[in-house]
Amino acid sequence: MFVDFIAGLLGGAAGVLVGHPLDTVKVHLQTDDPKNPKYKGTFHCLKTIVRKDKIRGLYRGISSPISGIGLVNSIVFGVYGNVQRLSDEPNSLRSHFYAGSIAGLAQSFVCAPMELAKTRLQLSTQIDSGIKFTGPIHCLRYIKKTEGIRGAFKGLTATVFRDIPGFSSYFVSYEFIMRQKEIPNVPYTLMAGGCAGIASWLACYPIDVVKTQMQADALGKNAKYTGFMDCAKKGFEREGAMFFFRGLNSTLIRAFPMNAACFFVVSWIMDLFNKSGMDMDHLGNTSSKIEELVRSIITDNSLLVQIISTQQDIAPTYFTSNIYNDSDDLQPK
């Protein structure tokens, strides 16, 4: 269903727009110097960035997740739906766990370079001095030129370790919460998404801190860390267990507004097409059932397969043009 795909794509983009400022705060907190910290906490970091770089400072690096959201979602839901469909018990929580784990693994290979560019753009005033990146493609091209293809995948191991438990815990917790109510309404579905987002981050956040440290590290011979374990070990020796929970508050705060924005846009688009007389047979003809779409996108195998099969014809041109286009980043030149 093309309408479902567009709704999910724009909903994901809305979530990125709402959540990116706090993601920038998270990255700054995760890479702050513990011996001489610049920030006292989440809101102090937020105010400091705005005072220094205005609102644009909070949106540095956003072009990377915005341009890649379609490809990442297509991989996640495509893999997730097919794994679940092949399961002996597709509706069991175990099936959701395995499908989420494999989907997290699959999308990591796209997510790692995308987040590498995002992180280095978010911290562009602190790292890579003298280099003015115009966007994620410029950033990745520079890394590839100086460090080779391996450099563009810096932090891949940490991304895999993070996204396997992250996606599996999200899908399992979301489905578990949704099953507690026979007919979930819009607020309940929104609450379930927010809680699932929090559960997901709690399951993988320490690994995300290590990933950010690695991707913010200097390149080549100037790098402080030789790999995932070296980064985790040095961070623990330097700061203790608190190293693994830097910036957690901003991440948990971000979970609910991101899901709210995503769900609102999906609902609005589906309601708009419903009122326009588009074919909405899988939801019926009333907007009161729109919340079923959100759950269906996550749990209904047949709907997932239809979405992915419909987008296959447009994916090669649409996503390639988005991801490999040198779009300008929202940062001061």
Secondary structure, 3 states (H helix, E strand, C coil): CHHHHHHHHHHHHHHHHHHHHHHHHHHHHHCCCCCCCCCCCHHHHHHHHHHHHCHHHHHCCCHHHHHHHHHHHHHHHHHHHHHHHCCCCCCCHHHHHHHHHHHHHHHHHHHHHHHHHHHHHHCCCCCCCCCCCCCHHHHHHHHHHHHHHHHHCCCHHHHHHHHHHHHHHHHHHHHHHHCCCCCCCHHHHHHHHHHHHHHHHHHHHHHHHHHHHHHHCCCHHHCCCCCHHHHHHHHHHHHHHHHHHCCHHHHHHHHHHHHHHHHHHHHHHHHHHHHCCCCCCCCCCCHHHHHHHHHHHHHCHHHHHHHHHHHCCCHHHHHHHHHCCCCCCCCCC
